[in-house]
Amino acid sequence: MRVVEVEGDEGRRYLLLTAWDEARVEFVNSVTGRPVLLEFRMPWAFQNFRAFTDPETEAYYTGGEYPWNHALAKEHRKALAYCSEVGLALRLGGTWFRVERGCLRLRLLWPP
């Protein structure tokens, strides 16, 4: 099992998830106005990241210098923070969190 702490404007919540539960973050890039979807898994850390968006928005994040998903695939983190002025939605397992003009912070508490 996985224990994830989610902290946002509405306080803290703790979720019990499996290593197979999916996670996703959805938002609109405020510069390009295009949607971005980030997906990841939690087998030992927040990892196996993949991004889905249009080529212009990907170039905004990478400067057109490297393949975004290749770089994201190397990431392994125990904590994440997503912030947005426009709004974002985060799904962990079957639970949705939403925030506008604020941040959501995630910490993988178990496994340590």
C-alpha positions as MATLAB code, in Angstrom:
seq = 'MRVVEVEGDEGRRYLLLTAWDEARVEFVNSVTGRPVLLEFRMPWAFQNFRAFTDPETEAYYTGGEYPWNHALAKEHRKALAYCSEVGLALRLGGTWFRVERGCLRLRLLWPP';
ca = [
       0.000    0.000    0.000;
       0.954    3.654   -0.472;
       0.166    6.517    1.888;
       0.040    9.919    0.191;
      -0.441   13.257    1.925;
      -2.175   15.942   -0.136;
      -2.021   19.520    1.146;
      -3.905   22.421   -0.363;
      -5.990   25.446    0.537;
      -8.576   23.206    2.194;
      -6.051   21.535    4.514;
      -4.447   18.099    4.481;
      -5.840   14.751    3.433;
      -4.294   11.320    3.555;
      -4.988    8.672    0.944;
      -4.295    4.963    1.014;
      -3.459    3.856   -2.535;
      -1.961    0.857   -4.266;
       1.194    0.816   -6.369;
      -1.056    0.347   -9.408;
      -3.284    3.369   -8.811;
      -2.981    6.028  -11.479;
      -2.349    9.679  -10.874;
      -2.929   12.583  -13.229;
      -2.737   16.367  -13.254;
      -4.762   18.405  -15.733;
      -4.379   22.129  -16.382;
      -4.339   24.743  -19.113;
      -1.008   26.409  -19.882;
      -1.579   30.105  -19.215;
       0.786   31.191  -22.017;
      -0.346   28.942  -24.871;
      -3.921   28.464  -23.663;
      -3.648   24.734  -24.428;
      -4.476   21.792  -22.143;
      -1.720   19.755  -20.493;
      -2.126   16.298  -18.996;
       0.568   14.750  -16.791;
       0.228   11.110  -15.764;
       2.389    9.207  -13.288;
       2.501    6.098  -11.100;
       3.576    5.414   -7.519;
       5.367    2.053   -7.341;
       8.261    3.279   -5.103;
       8.117    7.019   -5.639;
       6.190    9.410   -7.855;
       7.582    8.181  -11.167;
       6.812    6.969  -14.694;
       5.753   10.494  -15.695;
       4.275   11.163  -19.120;
       3.032   14.436  -20.553;
       0.401   14.964  -23.211;
      -0.021   18.329  -24.926;
       0.424   20.006  -28.286;
       3.896   20.642  -29.828;
       3.769   24.409  -29.137;
       3.124   23.913  -25.427;
       5.798   21.213  -25.174;
       8.257   23.642  -26.786;
       7.262   26.262  -24.194;
       8.444   23.932  -21.403;
      11.535   22.548  -23.157;
      12.625   25.420  -25.374;
      12.375   22.852  -28.171;
      15.712   21.424  -26.990;
      14.777   17.916  -25.850;
      11.914   15.402  -25.874;
       9.798   16.188  -22.805;
       8.680   12.630  -22.081;
      12.232   11.297  -22.286;
      13.279   13.702  -19.525;
      10.147   13.095  -17.432;
      10.644    9.317  -17.557;
      13.851    9.745  -15.499;
      12.127   11.572  -12.624;
      11.657    9.855   -9.243;
      10.380   12.013   -6.390;
       8.866   11.601   -2.935;
       7.268   15.073   -3.031;
       5.554   17.144   -5.724;
       3.982   20.593   -5.840;
       1.634   21.834   -8.539;
       0.588   25.489   -8.555;
      -1.728   27.416  -10.839;
      -3.310   30.830  -11.099;
      -5.882   29.536  -13.595;
      -6.695   26.191  -11.972;
      -5.685   22.579  -11.985;
      -7.189   19.203  -11.228;
      -5.320   16.305   -9.647;
      -6.573   12.734   -9.471;
      -4.986   10.163   -7.185;
      -6.645    6.790   -7.568;
     -10.338    7.678   -7.639;
     -10.091   10.928   -5.659;
     -10.073   14.346   -7.350;
      -8.574   17.560   -5.948;
      -9.012   20.981   -7.558;
      -7.366   24.317   -6.908;
      -7.502   27.808   -8.419;
      -4.944   30.471   -7.557;
      -3.096   28.099   -5.302;
      -1.049   24.940   -4.938;
      -1.435   21.258   -4.204;
       1.487   19.546   -2.508;
       1.920   15.776   -2.481;
       4.165   13.683   -0.271;
       4.609    9.950   -0.495;
       4.798    8.941    3.176;
       4.828    5.181    2.686;
       6.898    3.441    1.518;
       9.622    5.620    3.042;
];
